[in-house]
Amino acid sequence: MRADHHAPLVRRERVGETFVLLTFRHREVALGAQAGQFVMIKAGSSPEPPLRRPFSISSVEPEQETFGIFVKEVGPGTRALSALRPGDTALCLGPLGRPFEIPEDGSEALLVAGGYGVAPFLMLCRDLGRRRQHARVFYGGRTSTDLPMRSAFGEMGVPVVPTTEDGSLGRRGLVTVALEAHLDAGQKRSSLLACGPDPMLRAVASLARRRGLRAQVSLDPWMGYGIGTCLGCVVQIQKTEEPRPSHRCACTEDPVFDAAVVVWPGERLSRAREA
């Protein structure tokens, strides 16, 4: 059940040049959140931005009633959050949205992360580890500085395949190229779970469609409130039983979607013609 609180910050850890891990005390999030869900949050003393912003929940500690988020400093809202010190508070509503579904068929979970889209996979890998289910993280960014959470997965025993567009770490190129190379090896049955920028998610969806694999994608459209009132996060989906696309609010009805039903930009005209 979601709850709205002034959540105190209990721990702040800088990771790399532009990232911080923030841990807040919020009982309902700590006890009820699942991997893939998010919170709407903003620094309590910050006038800008006026609205809260969504952040994936990266960890929970139920016994301490705390949860963590992974923040990249890119604008006034994220800078205000990252500047908080223990004891400061943030306006926090959560947990929100639908989580990732853990594959139940024993397949290898291939987690595809673009930049700070890695956040929900920290929590998901812990859940998979408790089930003794194998996972592998494909972690991509423009440069090595975009991949600061590699060691966190190593501490959990989860293999990481890093890729960078400039070749400064791991394989040079897009993360989906490394993913496809792994699938070409064909060692295990695979399920795809992805979080990151839209072009990457669309590429994962296309790859899954060609390979006949199931893929879940966590979308990140603009959200104003997180409770389905502003309609800023509407996503078009194609249901098999309906000839035309329908719509869902990513904040209340997901944000984790089956990639096969998402109508990606540029596909709308072709699907309408097929109908």
C-alpha positions as CSV (number, residue, x, y, z in Angstrom):
1,M,0.0,0.0,0.0
2,R,1.5,3.3,-1.0
3,A,2.0,6.0,1.6
4,D,3.1,9.7,1.5
5,H,5.7,10.8,4.0
6,H,8.5,13.3,4.7
7,A,11.2,10.6,4.6
8,P,14.4,11.3,6.4
9,L,17.7,10.6,4.7
10,V,19.7,8.1,6.8
11,R,22.7,7.4,4.5
12,R,24.4,9.1,1.5
13,E,27.1,7.5,-0.5
14,R,28.7,9.1,-3.6
15,V,29.4,6.6,-6.4
16,G,31.7,7.9,-9.2
17,E,31.6,11.5,-10.4
18,T,27.9,12.2,-10.9
19,F,26.0,9.5,-9.0
20,V,24.9,9.1,-5.4
21,L,23.1,6.3,-3.5
22,L,20.6,7.7,-1.1
23,T,18.9,5.7,1.7
24,F,15.7,7.0,3.2
25,R,13.5,5.8,6.1
26,H,10.0,5.0,4.8
27,R,8.3,2.0,6.4
28,E,5.7,1.3,3.7
29,V,8.3,1.3,0.9
30,A,10.8,-0.7,2.9
31,L,8.2,-3.4,3.7
32,G,6.2,-3.5,0.5
33,A,8.4,-2.6,-2.5
34,Q,9.4,-5.1,-5.2
35,A,12.0,-4.8,-7.9
36,G,10.7,-2.6,-10.7
37,Q,8.6,-0.4,-8.5
38,F,9.4,3.3,-7.9
39,V,8.8,6.3,-5.7
40,M,7.8,9.8,-6.5
41,I,10.3,12.0,-4.5
42,K,11.8,15.5,-4.2
43,A,14.0,17.2,-1.7
44,G,11.7,18.7,0.9
45,S,13.4,22.1,0.9
46,S,13.8,22.5,-2.8
47,P,11.3,24.8,-4.7
48,E,12.5,23.4,-8.1
49,P,11.3,21.4,-9.7
50,P,7.8,22.0,-8.3
51,L,6.7,18.4,-8.8
52,R,8.3,15.2,-7.6
53,R,10.1,12.9,-10.0
54,P,10.1,9.1,-10.3
55,F,13.0,7.0,-9.1
56,S,13.4,3.2,-9.3
57,I,13.8,1.6,-5.9
58,S,17.2,0.0,-5.9
59,S,17.2,-1.6,-2.4
60,V,15.2,-2.2,0.7
61,E,16.1,-3.0,4.2
62,P,12.9,-4.1,5.9
63,E,14.4,-4.5,9.4
64,Q,15.7,-0.9,9.3
65,E,12.6,0.3,7.5
66,T,14.7,1.9,4.8
67,F,15.0,1.9,1.0
68,G,17.5,3.2,-1.5
69,I,17.5,5.1,-4.8
70,F,20.3,5.6,-7.3
71,V,20.5,9.2,-8.5
72,K,22.4,10.8,-11.3
73,E,22.9,14.6,-11.0
74,V,21.5,16.0,-14.2
75,G,19.2,19.0,-13.2
76,P,18.0,21.1,-10.3
77,G,15.8,18.3,-8.9
78,T,18.5,15.6,-8.8
79,R,21.1,18.1,-7.6
80,A,18.8,19.0,-4.7
81,L,18.3,15.4,-3.8
82,S,22.0,14.6,-4.0
83,A,22.8,17.5,-1.8
84,L,20.7,16.2,1.1
85,R,22.5,15.2,4.3
86,P,21.5,12.6,6.9
87,G,18.6,14.0,8.8
88,D,17.2,16.1,5.9
89,T,13.9,15.0,4.5
90,A,12.4,14.4,1.1
91,L,8.7,14.3,0.1
92,C,8.2,10.6,-0.8
93,L,5.2,8.7,-2.2
94,G,5.4,5.0,-2.7
95,P,5.8,2.2,-3.5
96,L,4.2,2.7,-6.9
97,G,3.8,0.8,-10.1
98,R,4.0,-2.9,-11.0
99,P,7.2,-4.8,-10.5
100,F,9.2,-7.1,-12.8
101,E,7.9,-10.6,-12.9
102,I,10.6,-13.1,-12.0
103,P,10.9,-15.8,-14.7
104,E,9.4,-19.0,-13.4
105,D,10.7,-21.4,-16.2
106,G,14.2,-21.7,-14.9
107,S,15.6,-19.6,-17.7
108,E,18.7,-17.4,-17.3
109,A,17.6,-13.9,-16.5
110,L,19.4,-11.5,-18.8
111,L,19.2,-8.0,-17.3
112,V,19.9,-5.2,-19.8
113,A,20.7,-1.8,-18.2
114,G,21.5,1.5,-19.8
115,G,23.2,4.0,-17.5
116,Y,21.2,4.7,-14.4
117,G,18.6,2.2,-15.7
118,V,20.7,-0.3,-13.7
119,A,18.9,0.8,-10.4
120,P,16.1,-1.8,-10.2
121,F,18.4,-4.6,-11.0
122,L,20.3,-4.3,-7.8
123,M,17.2,-5.3,-5.9
124,L,16.1,-7.8,-8.6
125,C,19.5,-9.7,-8.4
126,R,19.1,-10.1,-4.7
127,D,15.6,-11.6,-5.3
128,L,16.9,-13.9,-8.0
129,G,19.8,-15.0,-5.7
130,R,17.4,-16.0,-3.0
131,R,15.6,-18.2,-5.5
132,R,19.0,-19.6,-6.7
133,Q,18.2,-18.4,-10.2
134,H,21.0,-17.4,-12.5
135,A,21.3,-13.8,-13.7
136,R,23.7,-11.9,-15.9
137,V,23.8,-8.1,-16.3
138,F,24.5,-6.4,-19.5
139,Y,25.5,-2.9,-18.4
140,G,26.0,-0.2,-21.0
141,G,26.8,3.5,-21.1
142,R,28.6,6.1,-23.2
143,T,31.8,5.9,-21.1
144,S,33.2,4.0,-18.1
145,T,32.0,6.8,-15.8
146,D,28.4,5.8,-16.7
147,L,28.9,2.3,-15.1
148,P,29.7,2.9,-11.5
149,M,27.7,0.0,-10.0
150,R,29.7,-2.9,-11.5
151,S,31.2,-3.9,-8.2
152,A,27.8,-4.1,-6.5
153,F,26.8,-7.0,-8.8
154,G,30.2,-8.7,-8.3
155,E,29.7,-8.7,-4.6
156,M,26.4,-10.7,-5.2
157,G,28.2,-13.1,-7.5
158,V,26.3,-11.9,-10.6
159,P,28.4,-11.7,-13.8
160,V,28.5,-8.3,-15.5
161,V,29.1,-7.7,-19.2
162,P,30.1,-4.0,-19.5
163,T,29.9,-2.1,-22.8
164,T,30.8,1.5,-23.6
165,E,30.2,3.5,-26.8
166,D,33.7,5.0,-26.6
167,G,35.4,1.7,-25.7
168,S,36.8,3.0,-22.4
169,L,35.5,-0.2,-20.6
170,G,34.5,-3.6,-21.8
171,R,33.2,-4.2,-25.3
172,R,33.0,-1.2,-27.5
173,G,29.5,-0.4,-28.9
174,L,25.9,-0.7,-27.8
175,V,24.9,-3.0,-25.0
176,T,22.4,-4.8,-27.2
177,V,25.2,-6.0,-29.5
178,A,26.8,-7.7,-26.5
179,L,23.4,-9.2,-25.6
180,E,22.9,-10.6,-29.0
181,A,26.3,-12.1,-29.0
182,H,25.5,-13.9,-25.8
183,L,22.2,-15.2,-27.2
184,D,24.1,-16.4,-30.3
185,A,26.2,-18.7,-28.0
186,G,22.9,-20.4,-27.2
187,Q,24.0,-21.9,-23.9
188,K,20.8,-21.5,-21.9
189,R,17.1,-20.6,-22.2
190,S,16.9,-16.9,-21.6
191,S,14.4,-14.2,-20.4
192,L,15.1,-10.6,-21.1
193,L,14.5,-7.7,-18.6
194,A,15.5,-4.2,-19.5
195,C,15.6,-0.7,-18.1
196,G,17.2,2.3,-19.7
197,P,16.7,4.8,-22.5
198,D,13.9,4.2,-25.0
199,P,16.1,3.4,-28.0
200,M,17.8,0.6,-26.0
201,L,14.4,-0.7,-24.9
202,R,13.1,-0.7,-28.4
203,A,16.2,-2.6,-29.6
204,V,15.7,-5.2,-26.8
205,A,12.0,-5.6,-27.8
206,S,13.0,-6.1,-31.4
207,L,15.7,-8.6,-30.5
208,A,13.2,-10.6,-28.3
209,R,10.6,-10.6,-31.1
210,R,13.1,-12.0,-33.6
211,R,14.4,-14.6,-31.2
212,G,11.0,-15.7,-29.9
213,L,11.9,-14.6,-26.3
214,R,9.9,-12.9,-23.7
215,A,11.1,-9.5,-22.7
216,Q,10.0,-7.1,-20.0
217,V,10.8,-3.4,-20.3
218,S,10.7,-0.7,-17.7
219,L,9.6,2.5,-19.4
220,D,10.4,6.0,-18.1
221,P,7.9,8.5,-19.6
222,W,7.3,11.9,-18.0
223,M,5.4,11.6,-14.7
224,G,4.0,14.5,-12.8
225,Y,2.2,12.8,-9.8
226,G,2.5,9.0,-10.0
227,I,-1.2,8.4,-9.3
228,G,-2.7,8.5,-12.8
229,T,-4.1,12.1,-12.7
230,C,-2.0,14.1,-15.1
231,L,-1.9,11.5,-18.0
232,G,1.7,12.6,-18.8
233,C,3.0,9.0,-18.8
234,V,0.5,7.4,-21.2
235,V,1.9,4.5,-23.2
236,Q,0.3,3.0,-26.3
237,I,-0.1,-0.7,-26.2
238,Q,-1.4,-3.3,-28.7
239,K,-3.6,-6.0,-27.3
240,T,-3.9,-9.1,-29.3
241,E,-7.7,-9.2,-28.9
242,E,-8.1,-5.6,-30.1
243,P,-7.3,-4.3,-33.6
244,R,-6.2,-0.8,-32.5
245,P,-3.8,0.4,-29.9
246,S,-5.1,1.3,-26.5
247,H,-3.5,3.3,-23.7
248,R,-2.1,2.8,-20.2
249,C,-0.7,5.1,-17.6
250,A,2.8,3.9,-16.9
251,C,2.6,5.2,-13.3
252,T,-0.4,3.2,-12.1
253,E,-0.7,0.3,-14.5
254,D,3.0,-0.6,-14.9
255,P,5.9,0.9,-15.6
256,V,7.1,-2.6,-16.4
257,F,5.5,-3.8,-19.7
258,D,5.6,-6.9,-21.8
259,A,7.8,-5.6,-24.6
260,A,5.6,-7.4,-27.2
261,V,2.6,-5.2,-26.5
262,V,4.3,-1.8,-26.5
263,V,3.6,0.4,-29.6
264,W,7.0,2.1,-30.1
265,P,7.3,5.5,-31.8
266,G,7.4,5.1,-35.5
267,E,5.4,1.8,-35.3
268,R,2.0,3.4,-34.8
269,L,1.3,4.1,-38.5
270,S,2.3,0.7,-39.6
271,R,0.2,-1.0,-36.9
272,A,-2.8,1.2,-37.7
273,R,-2.5,0.2,-41.4
274,E,-2.4,-3.5,-40.4
275,A,-5.6,-3.0,-38.5
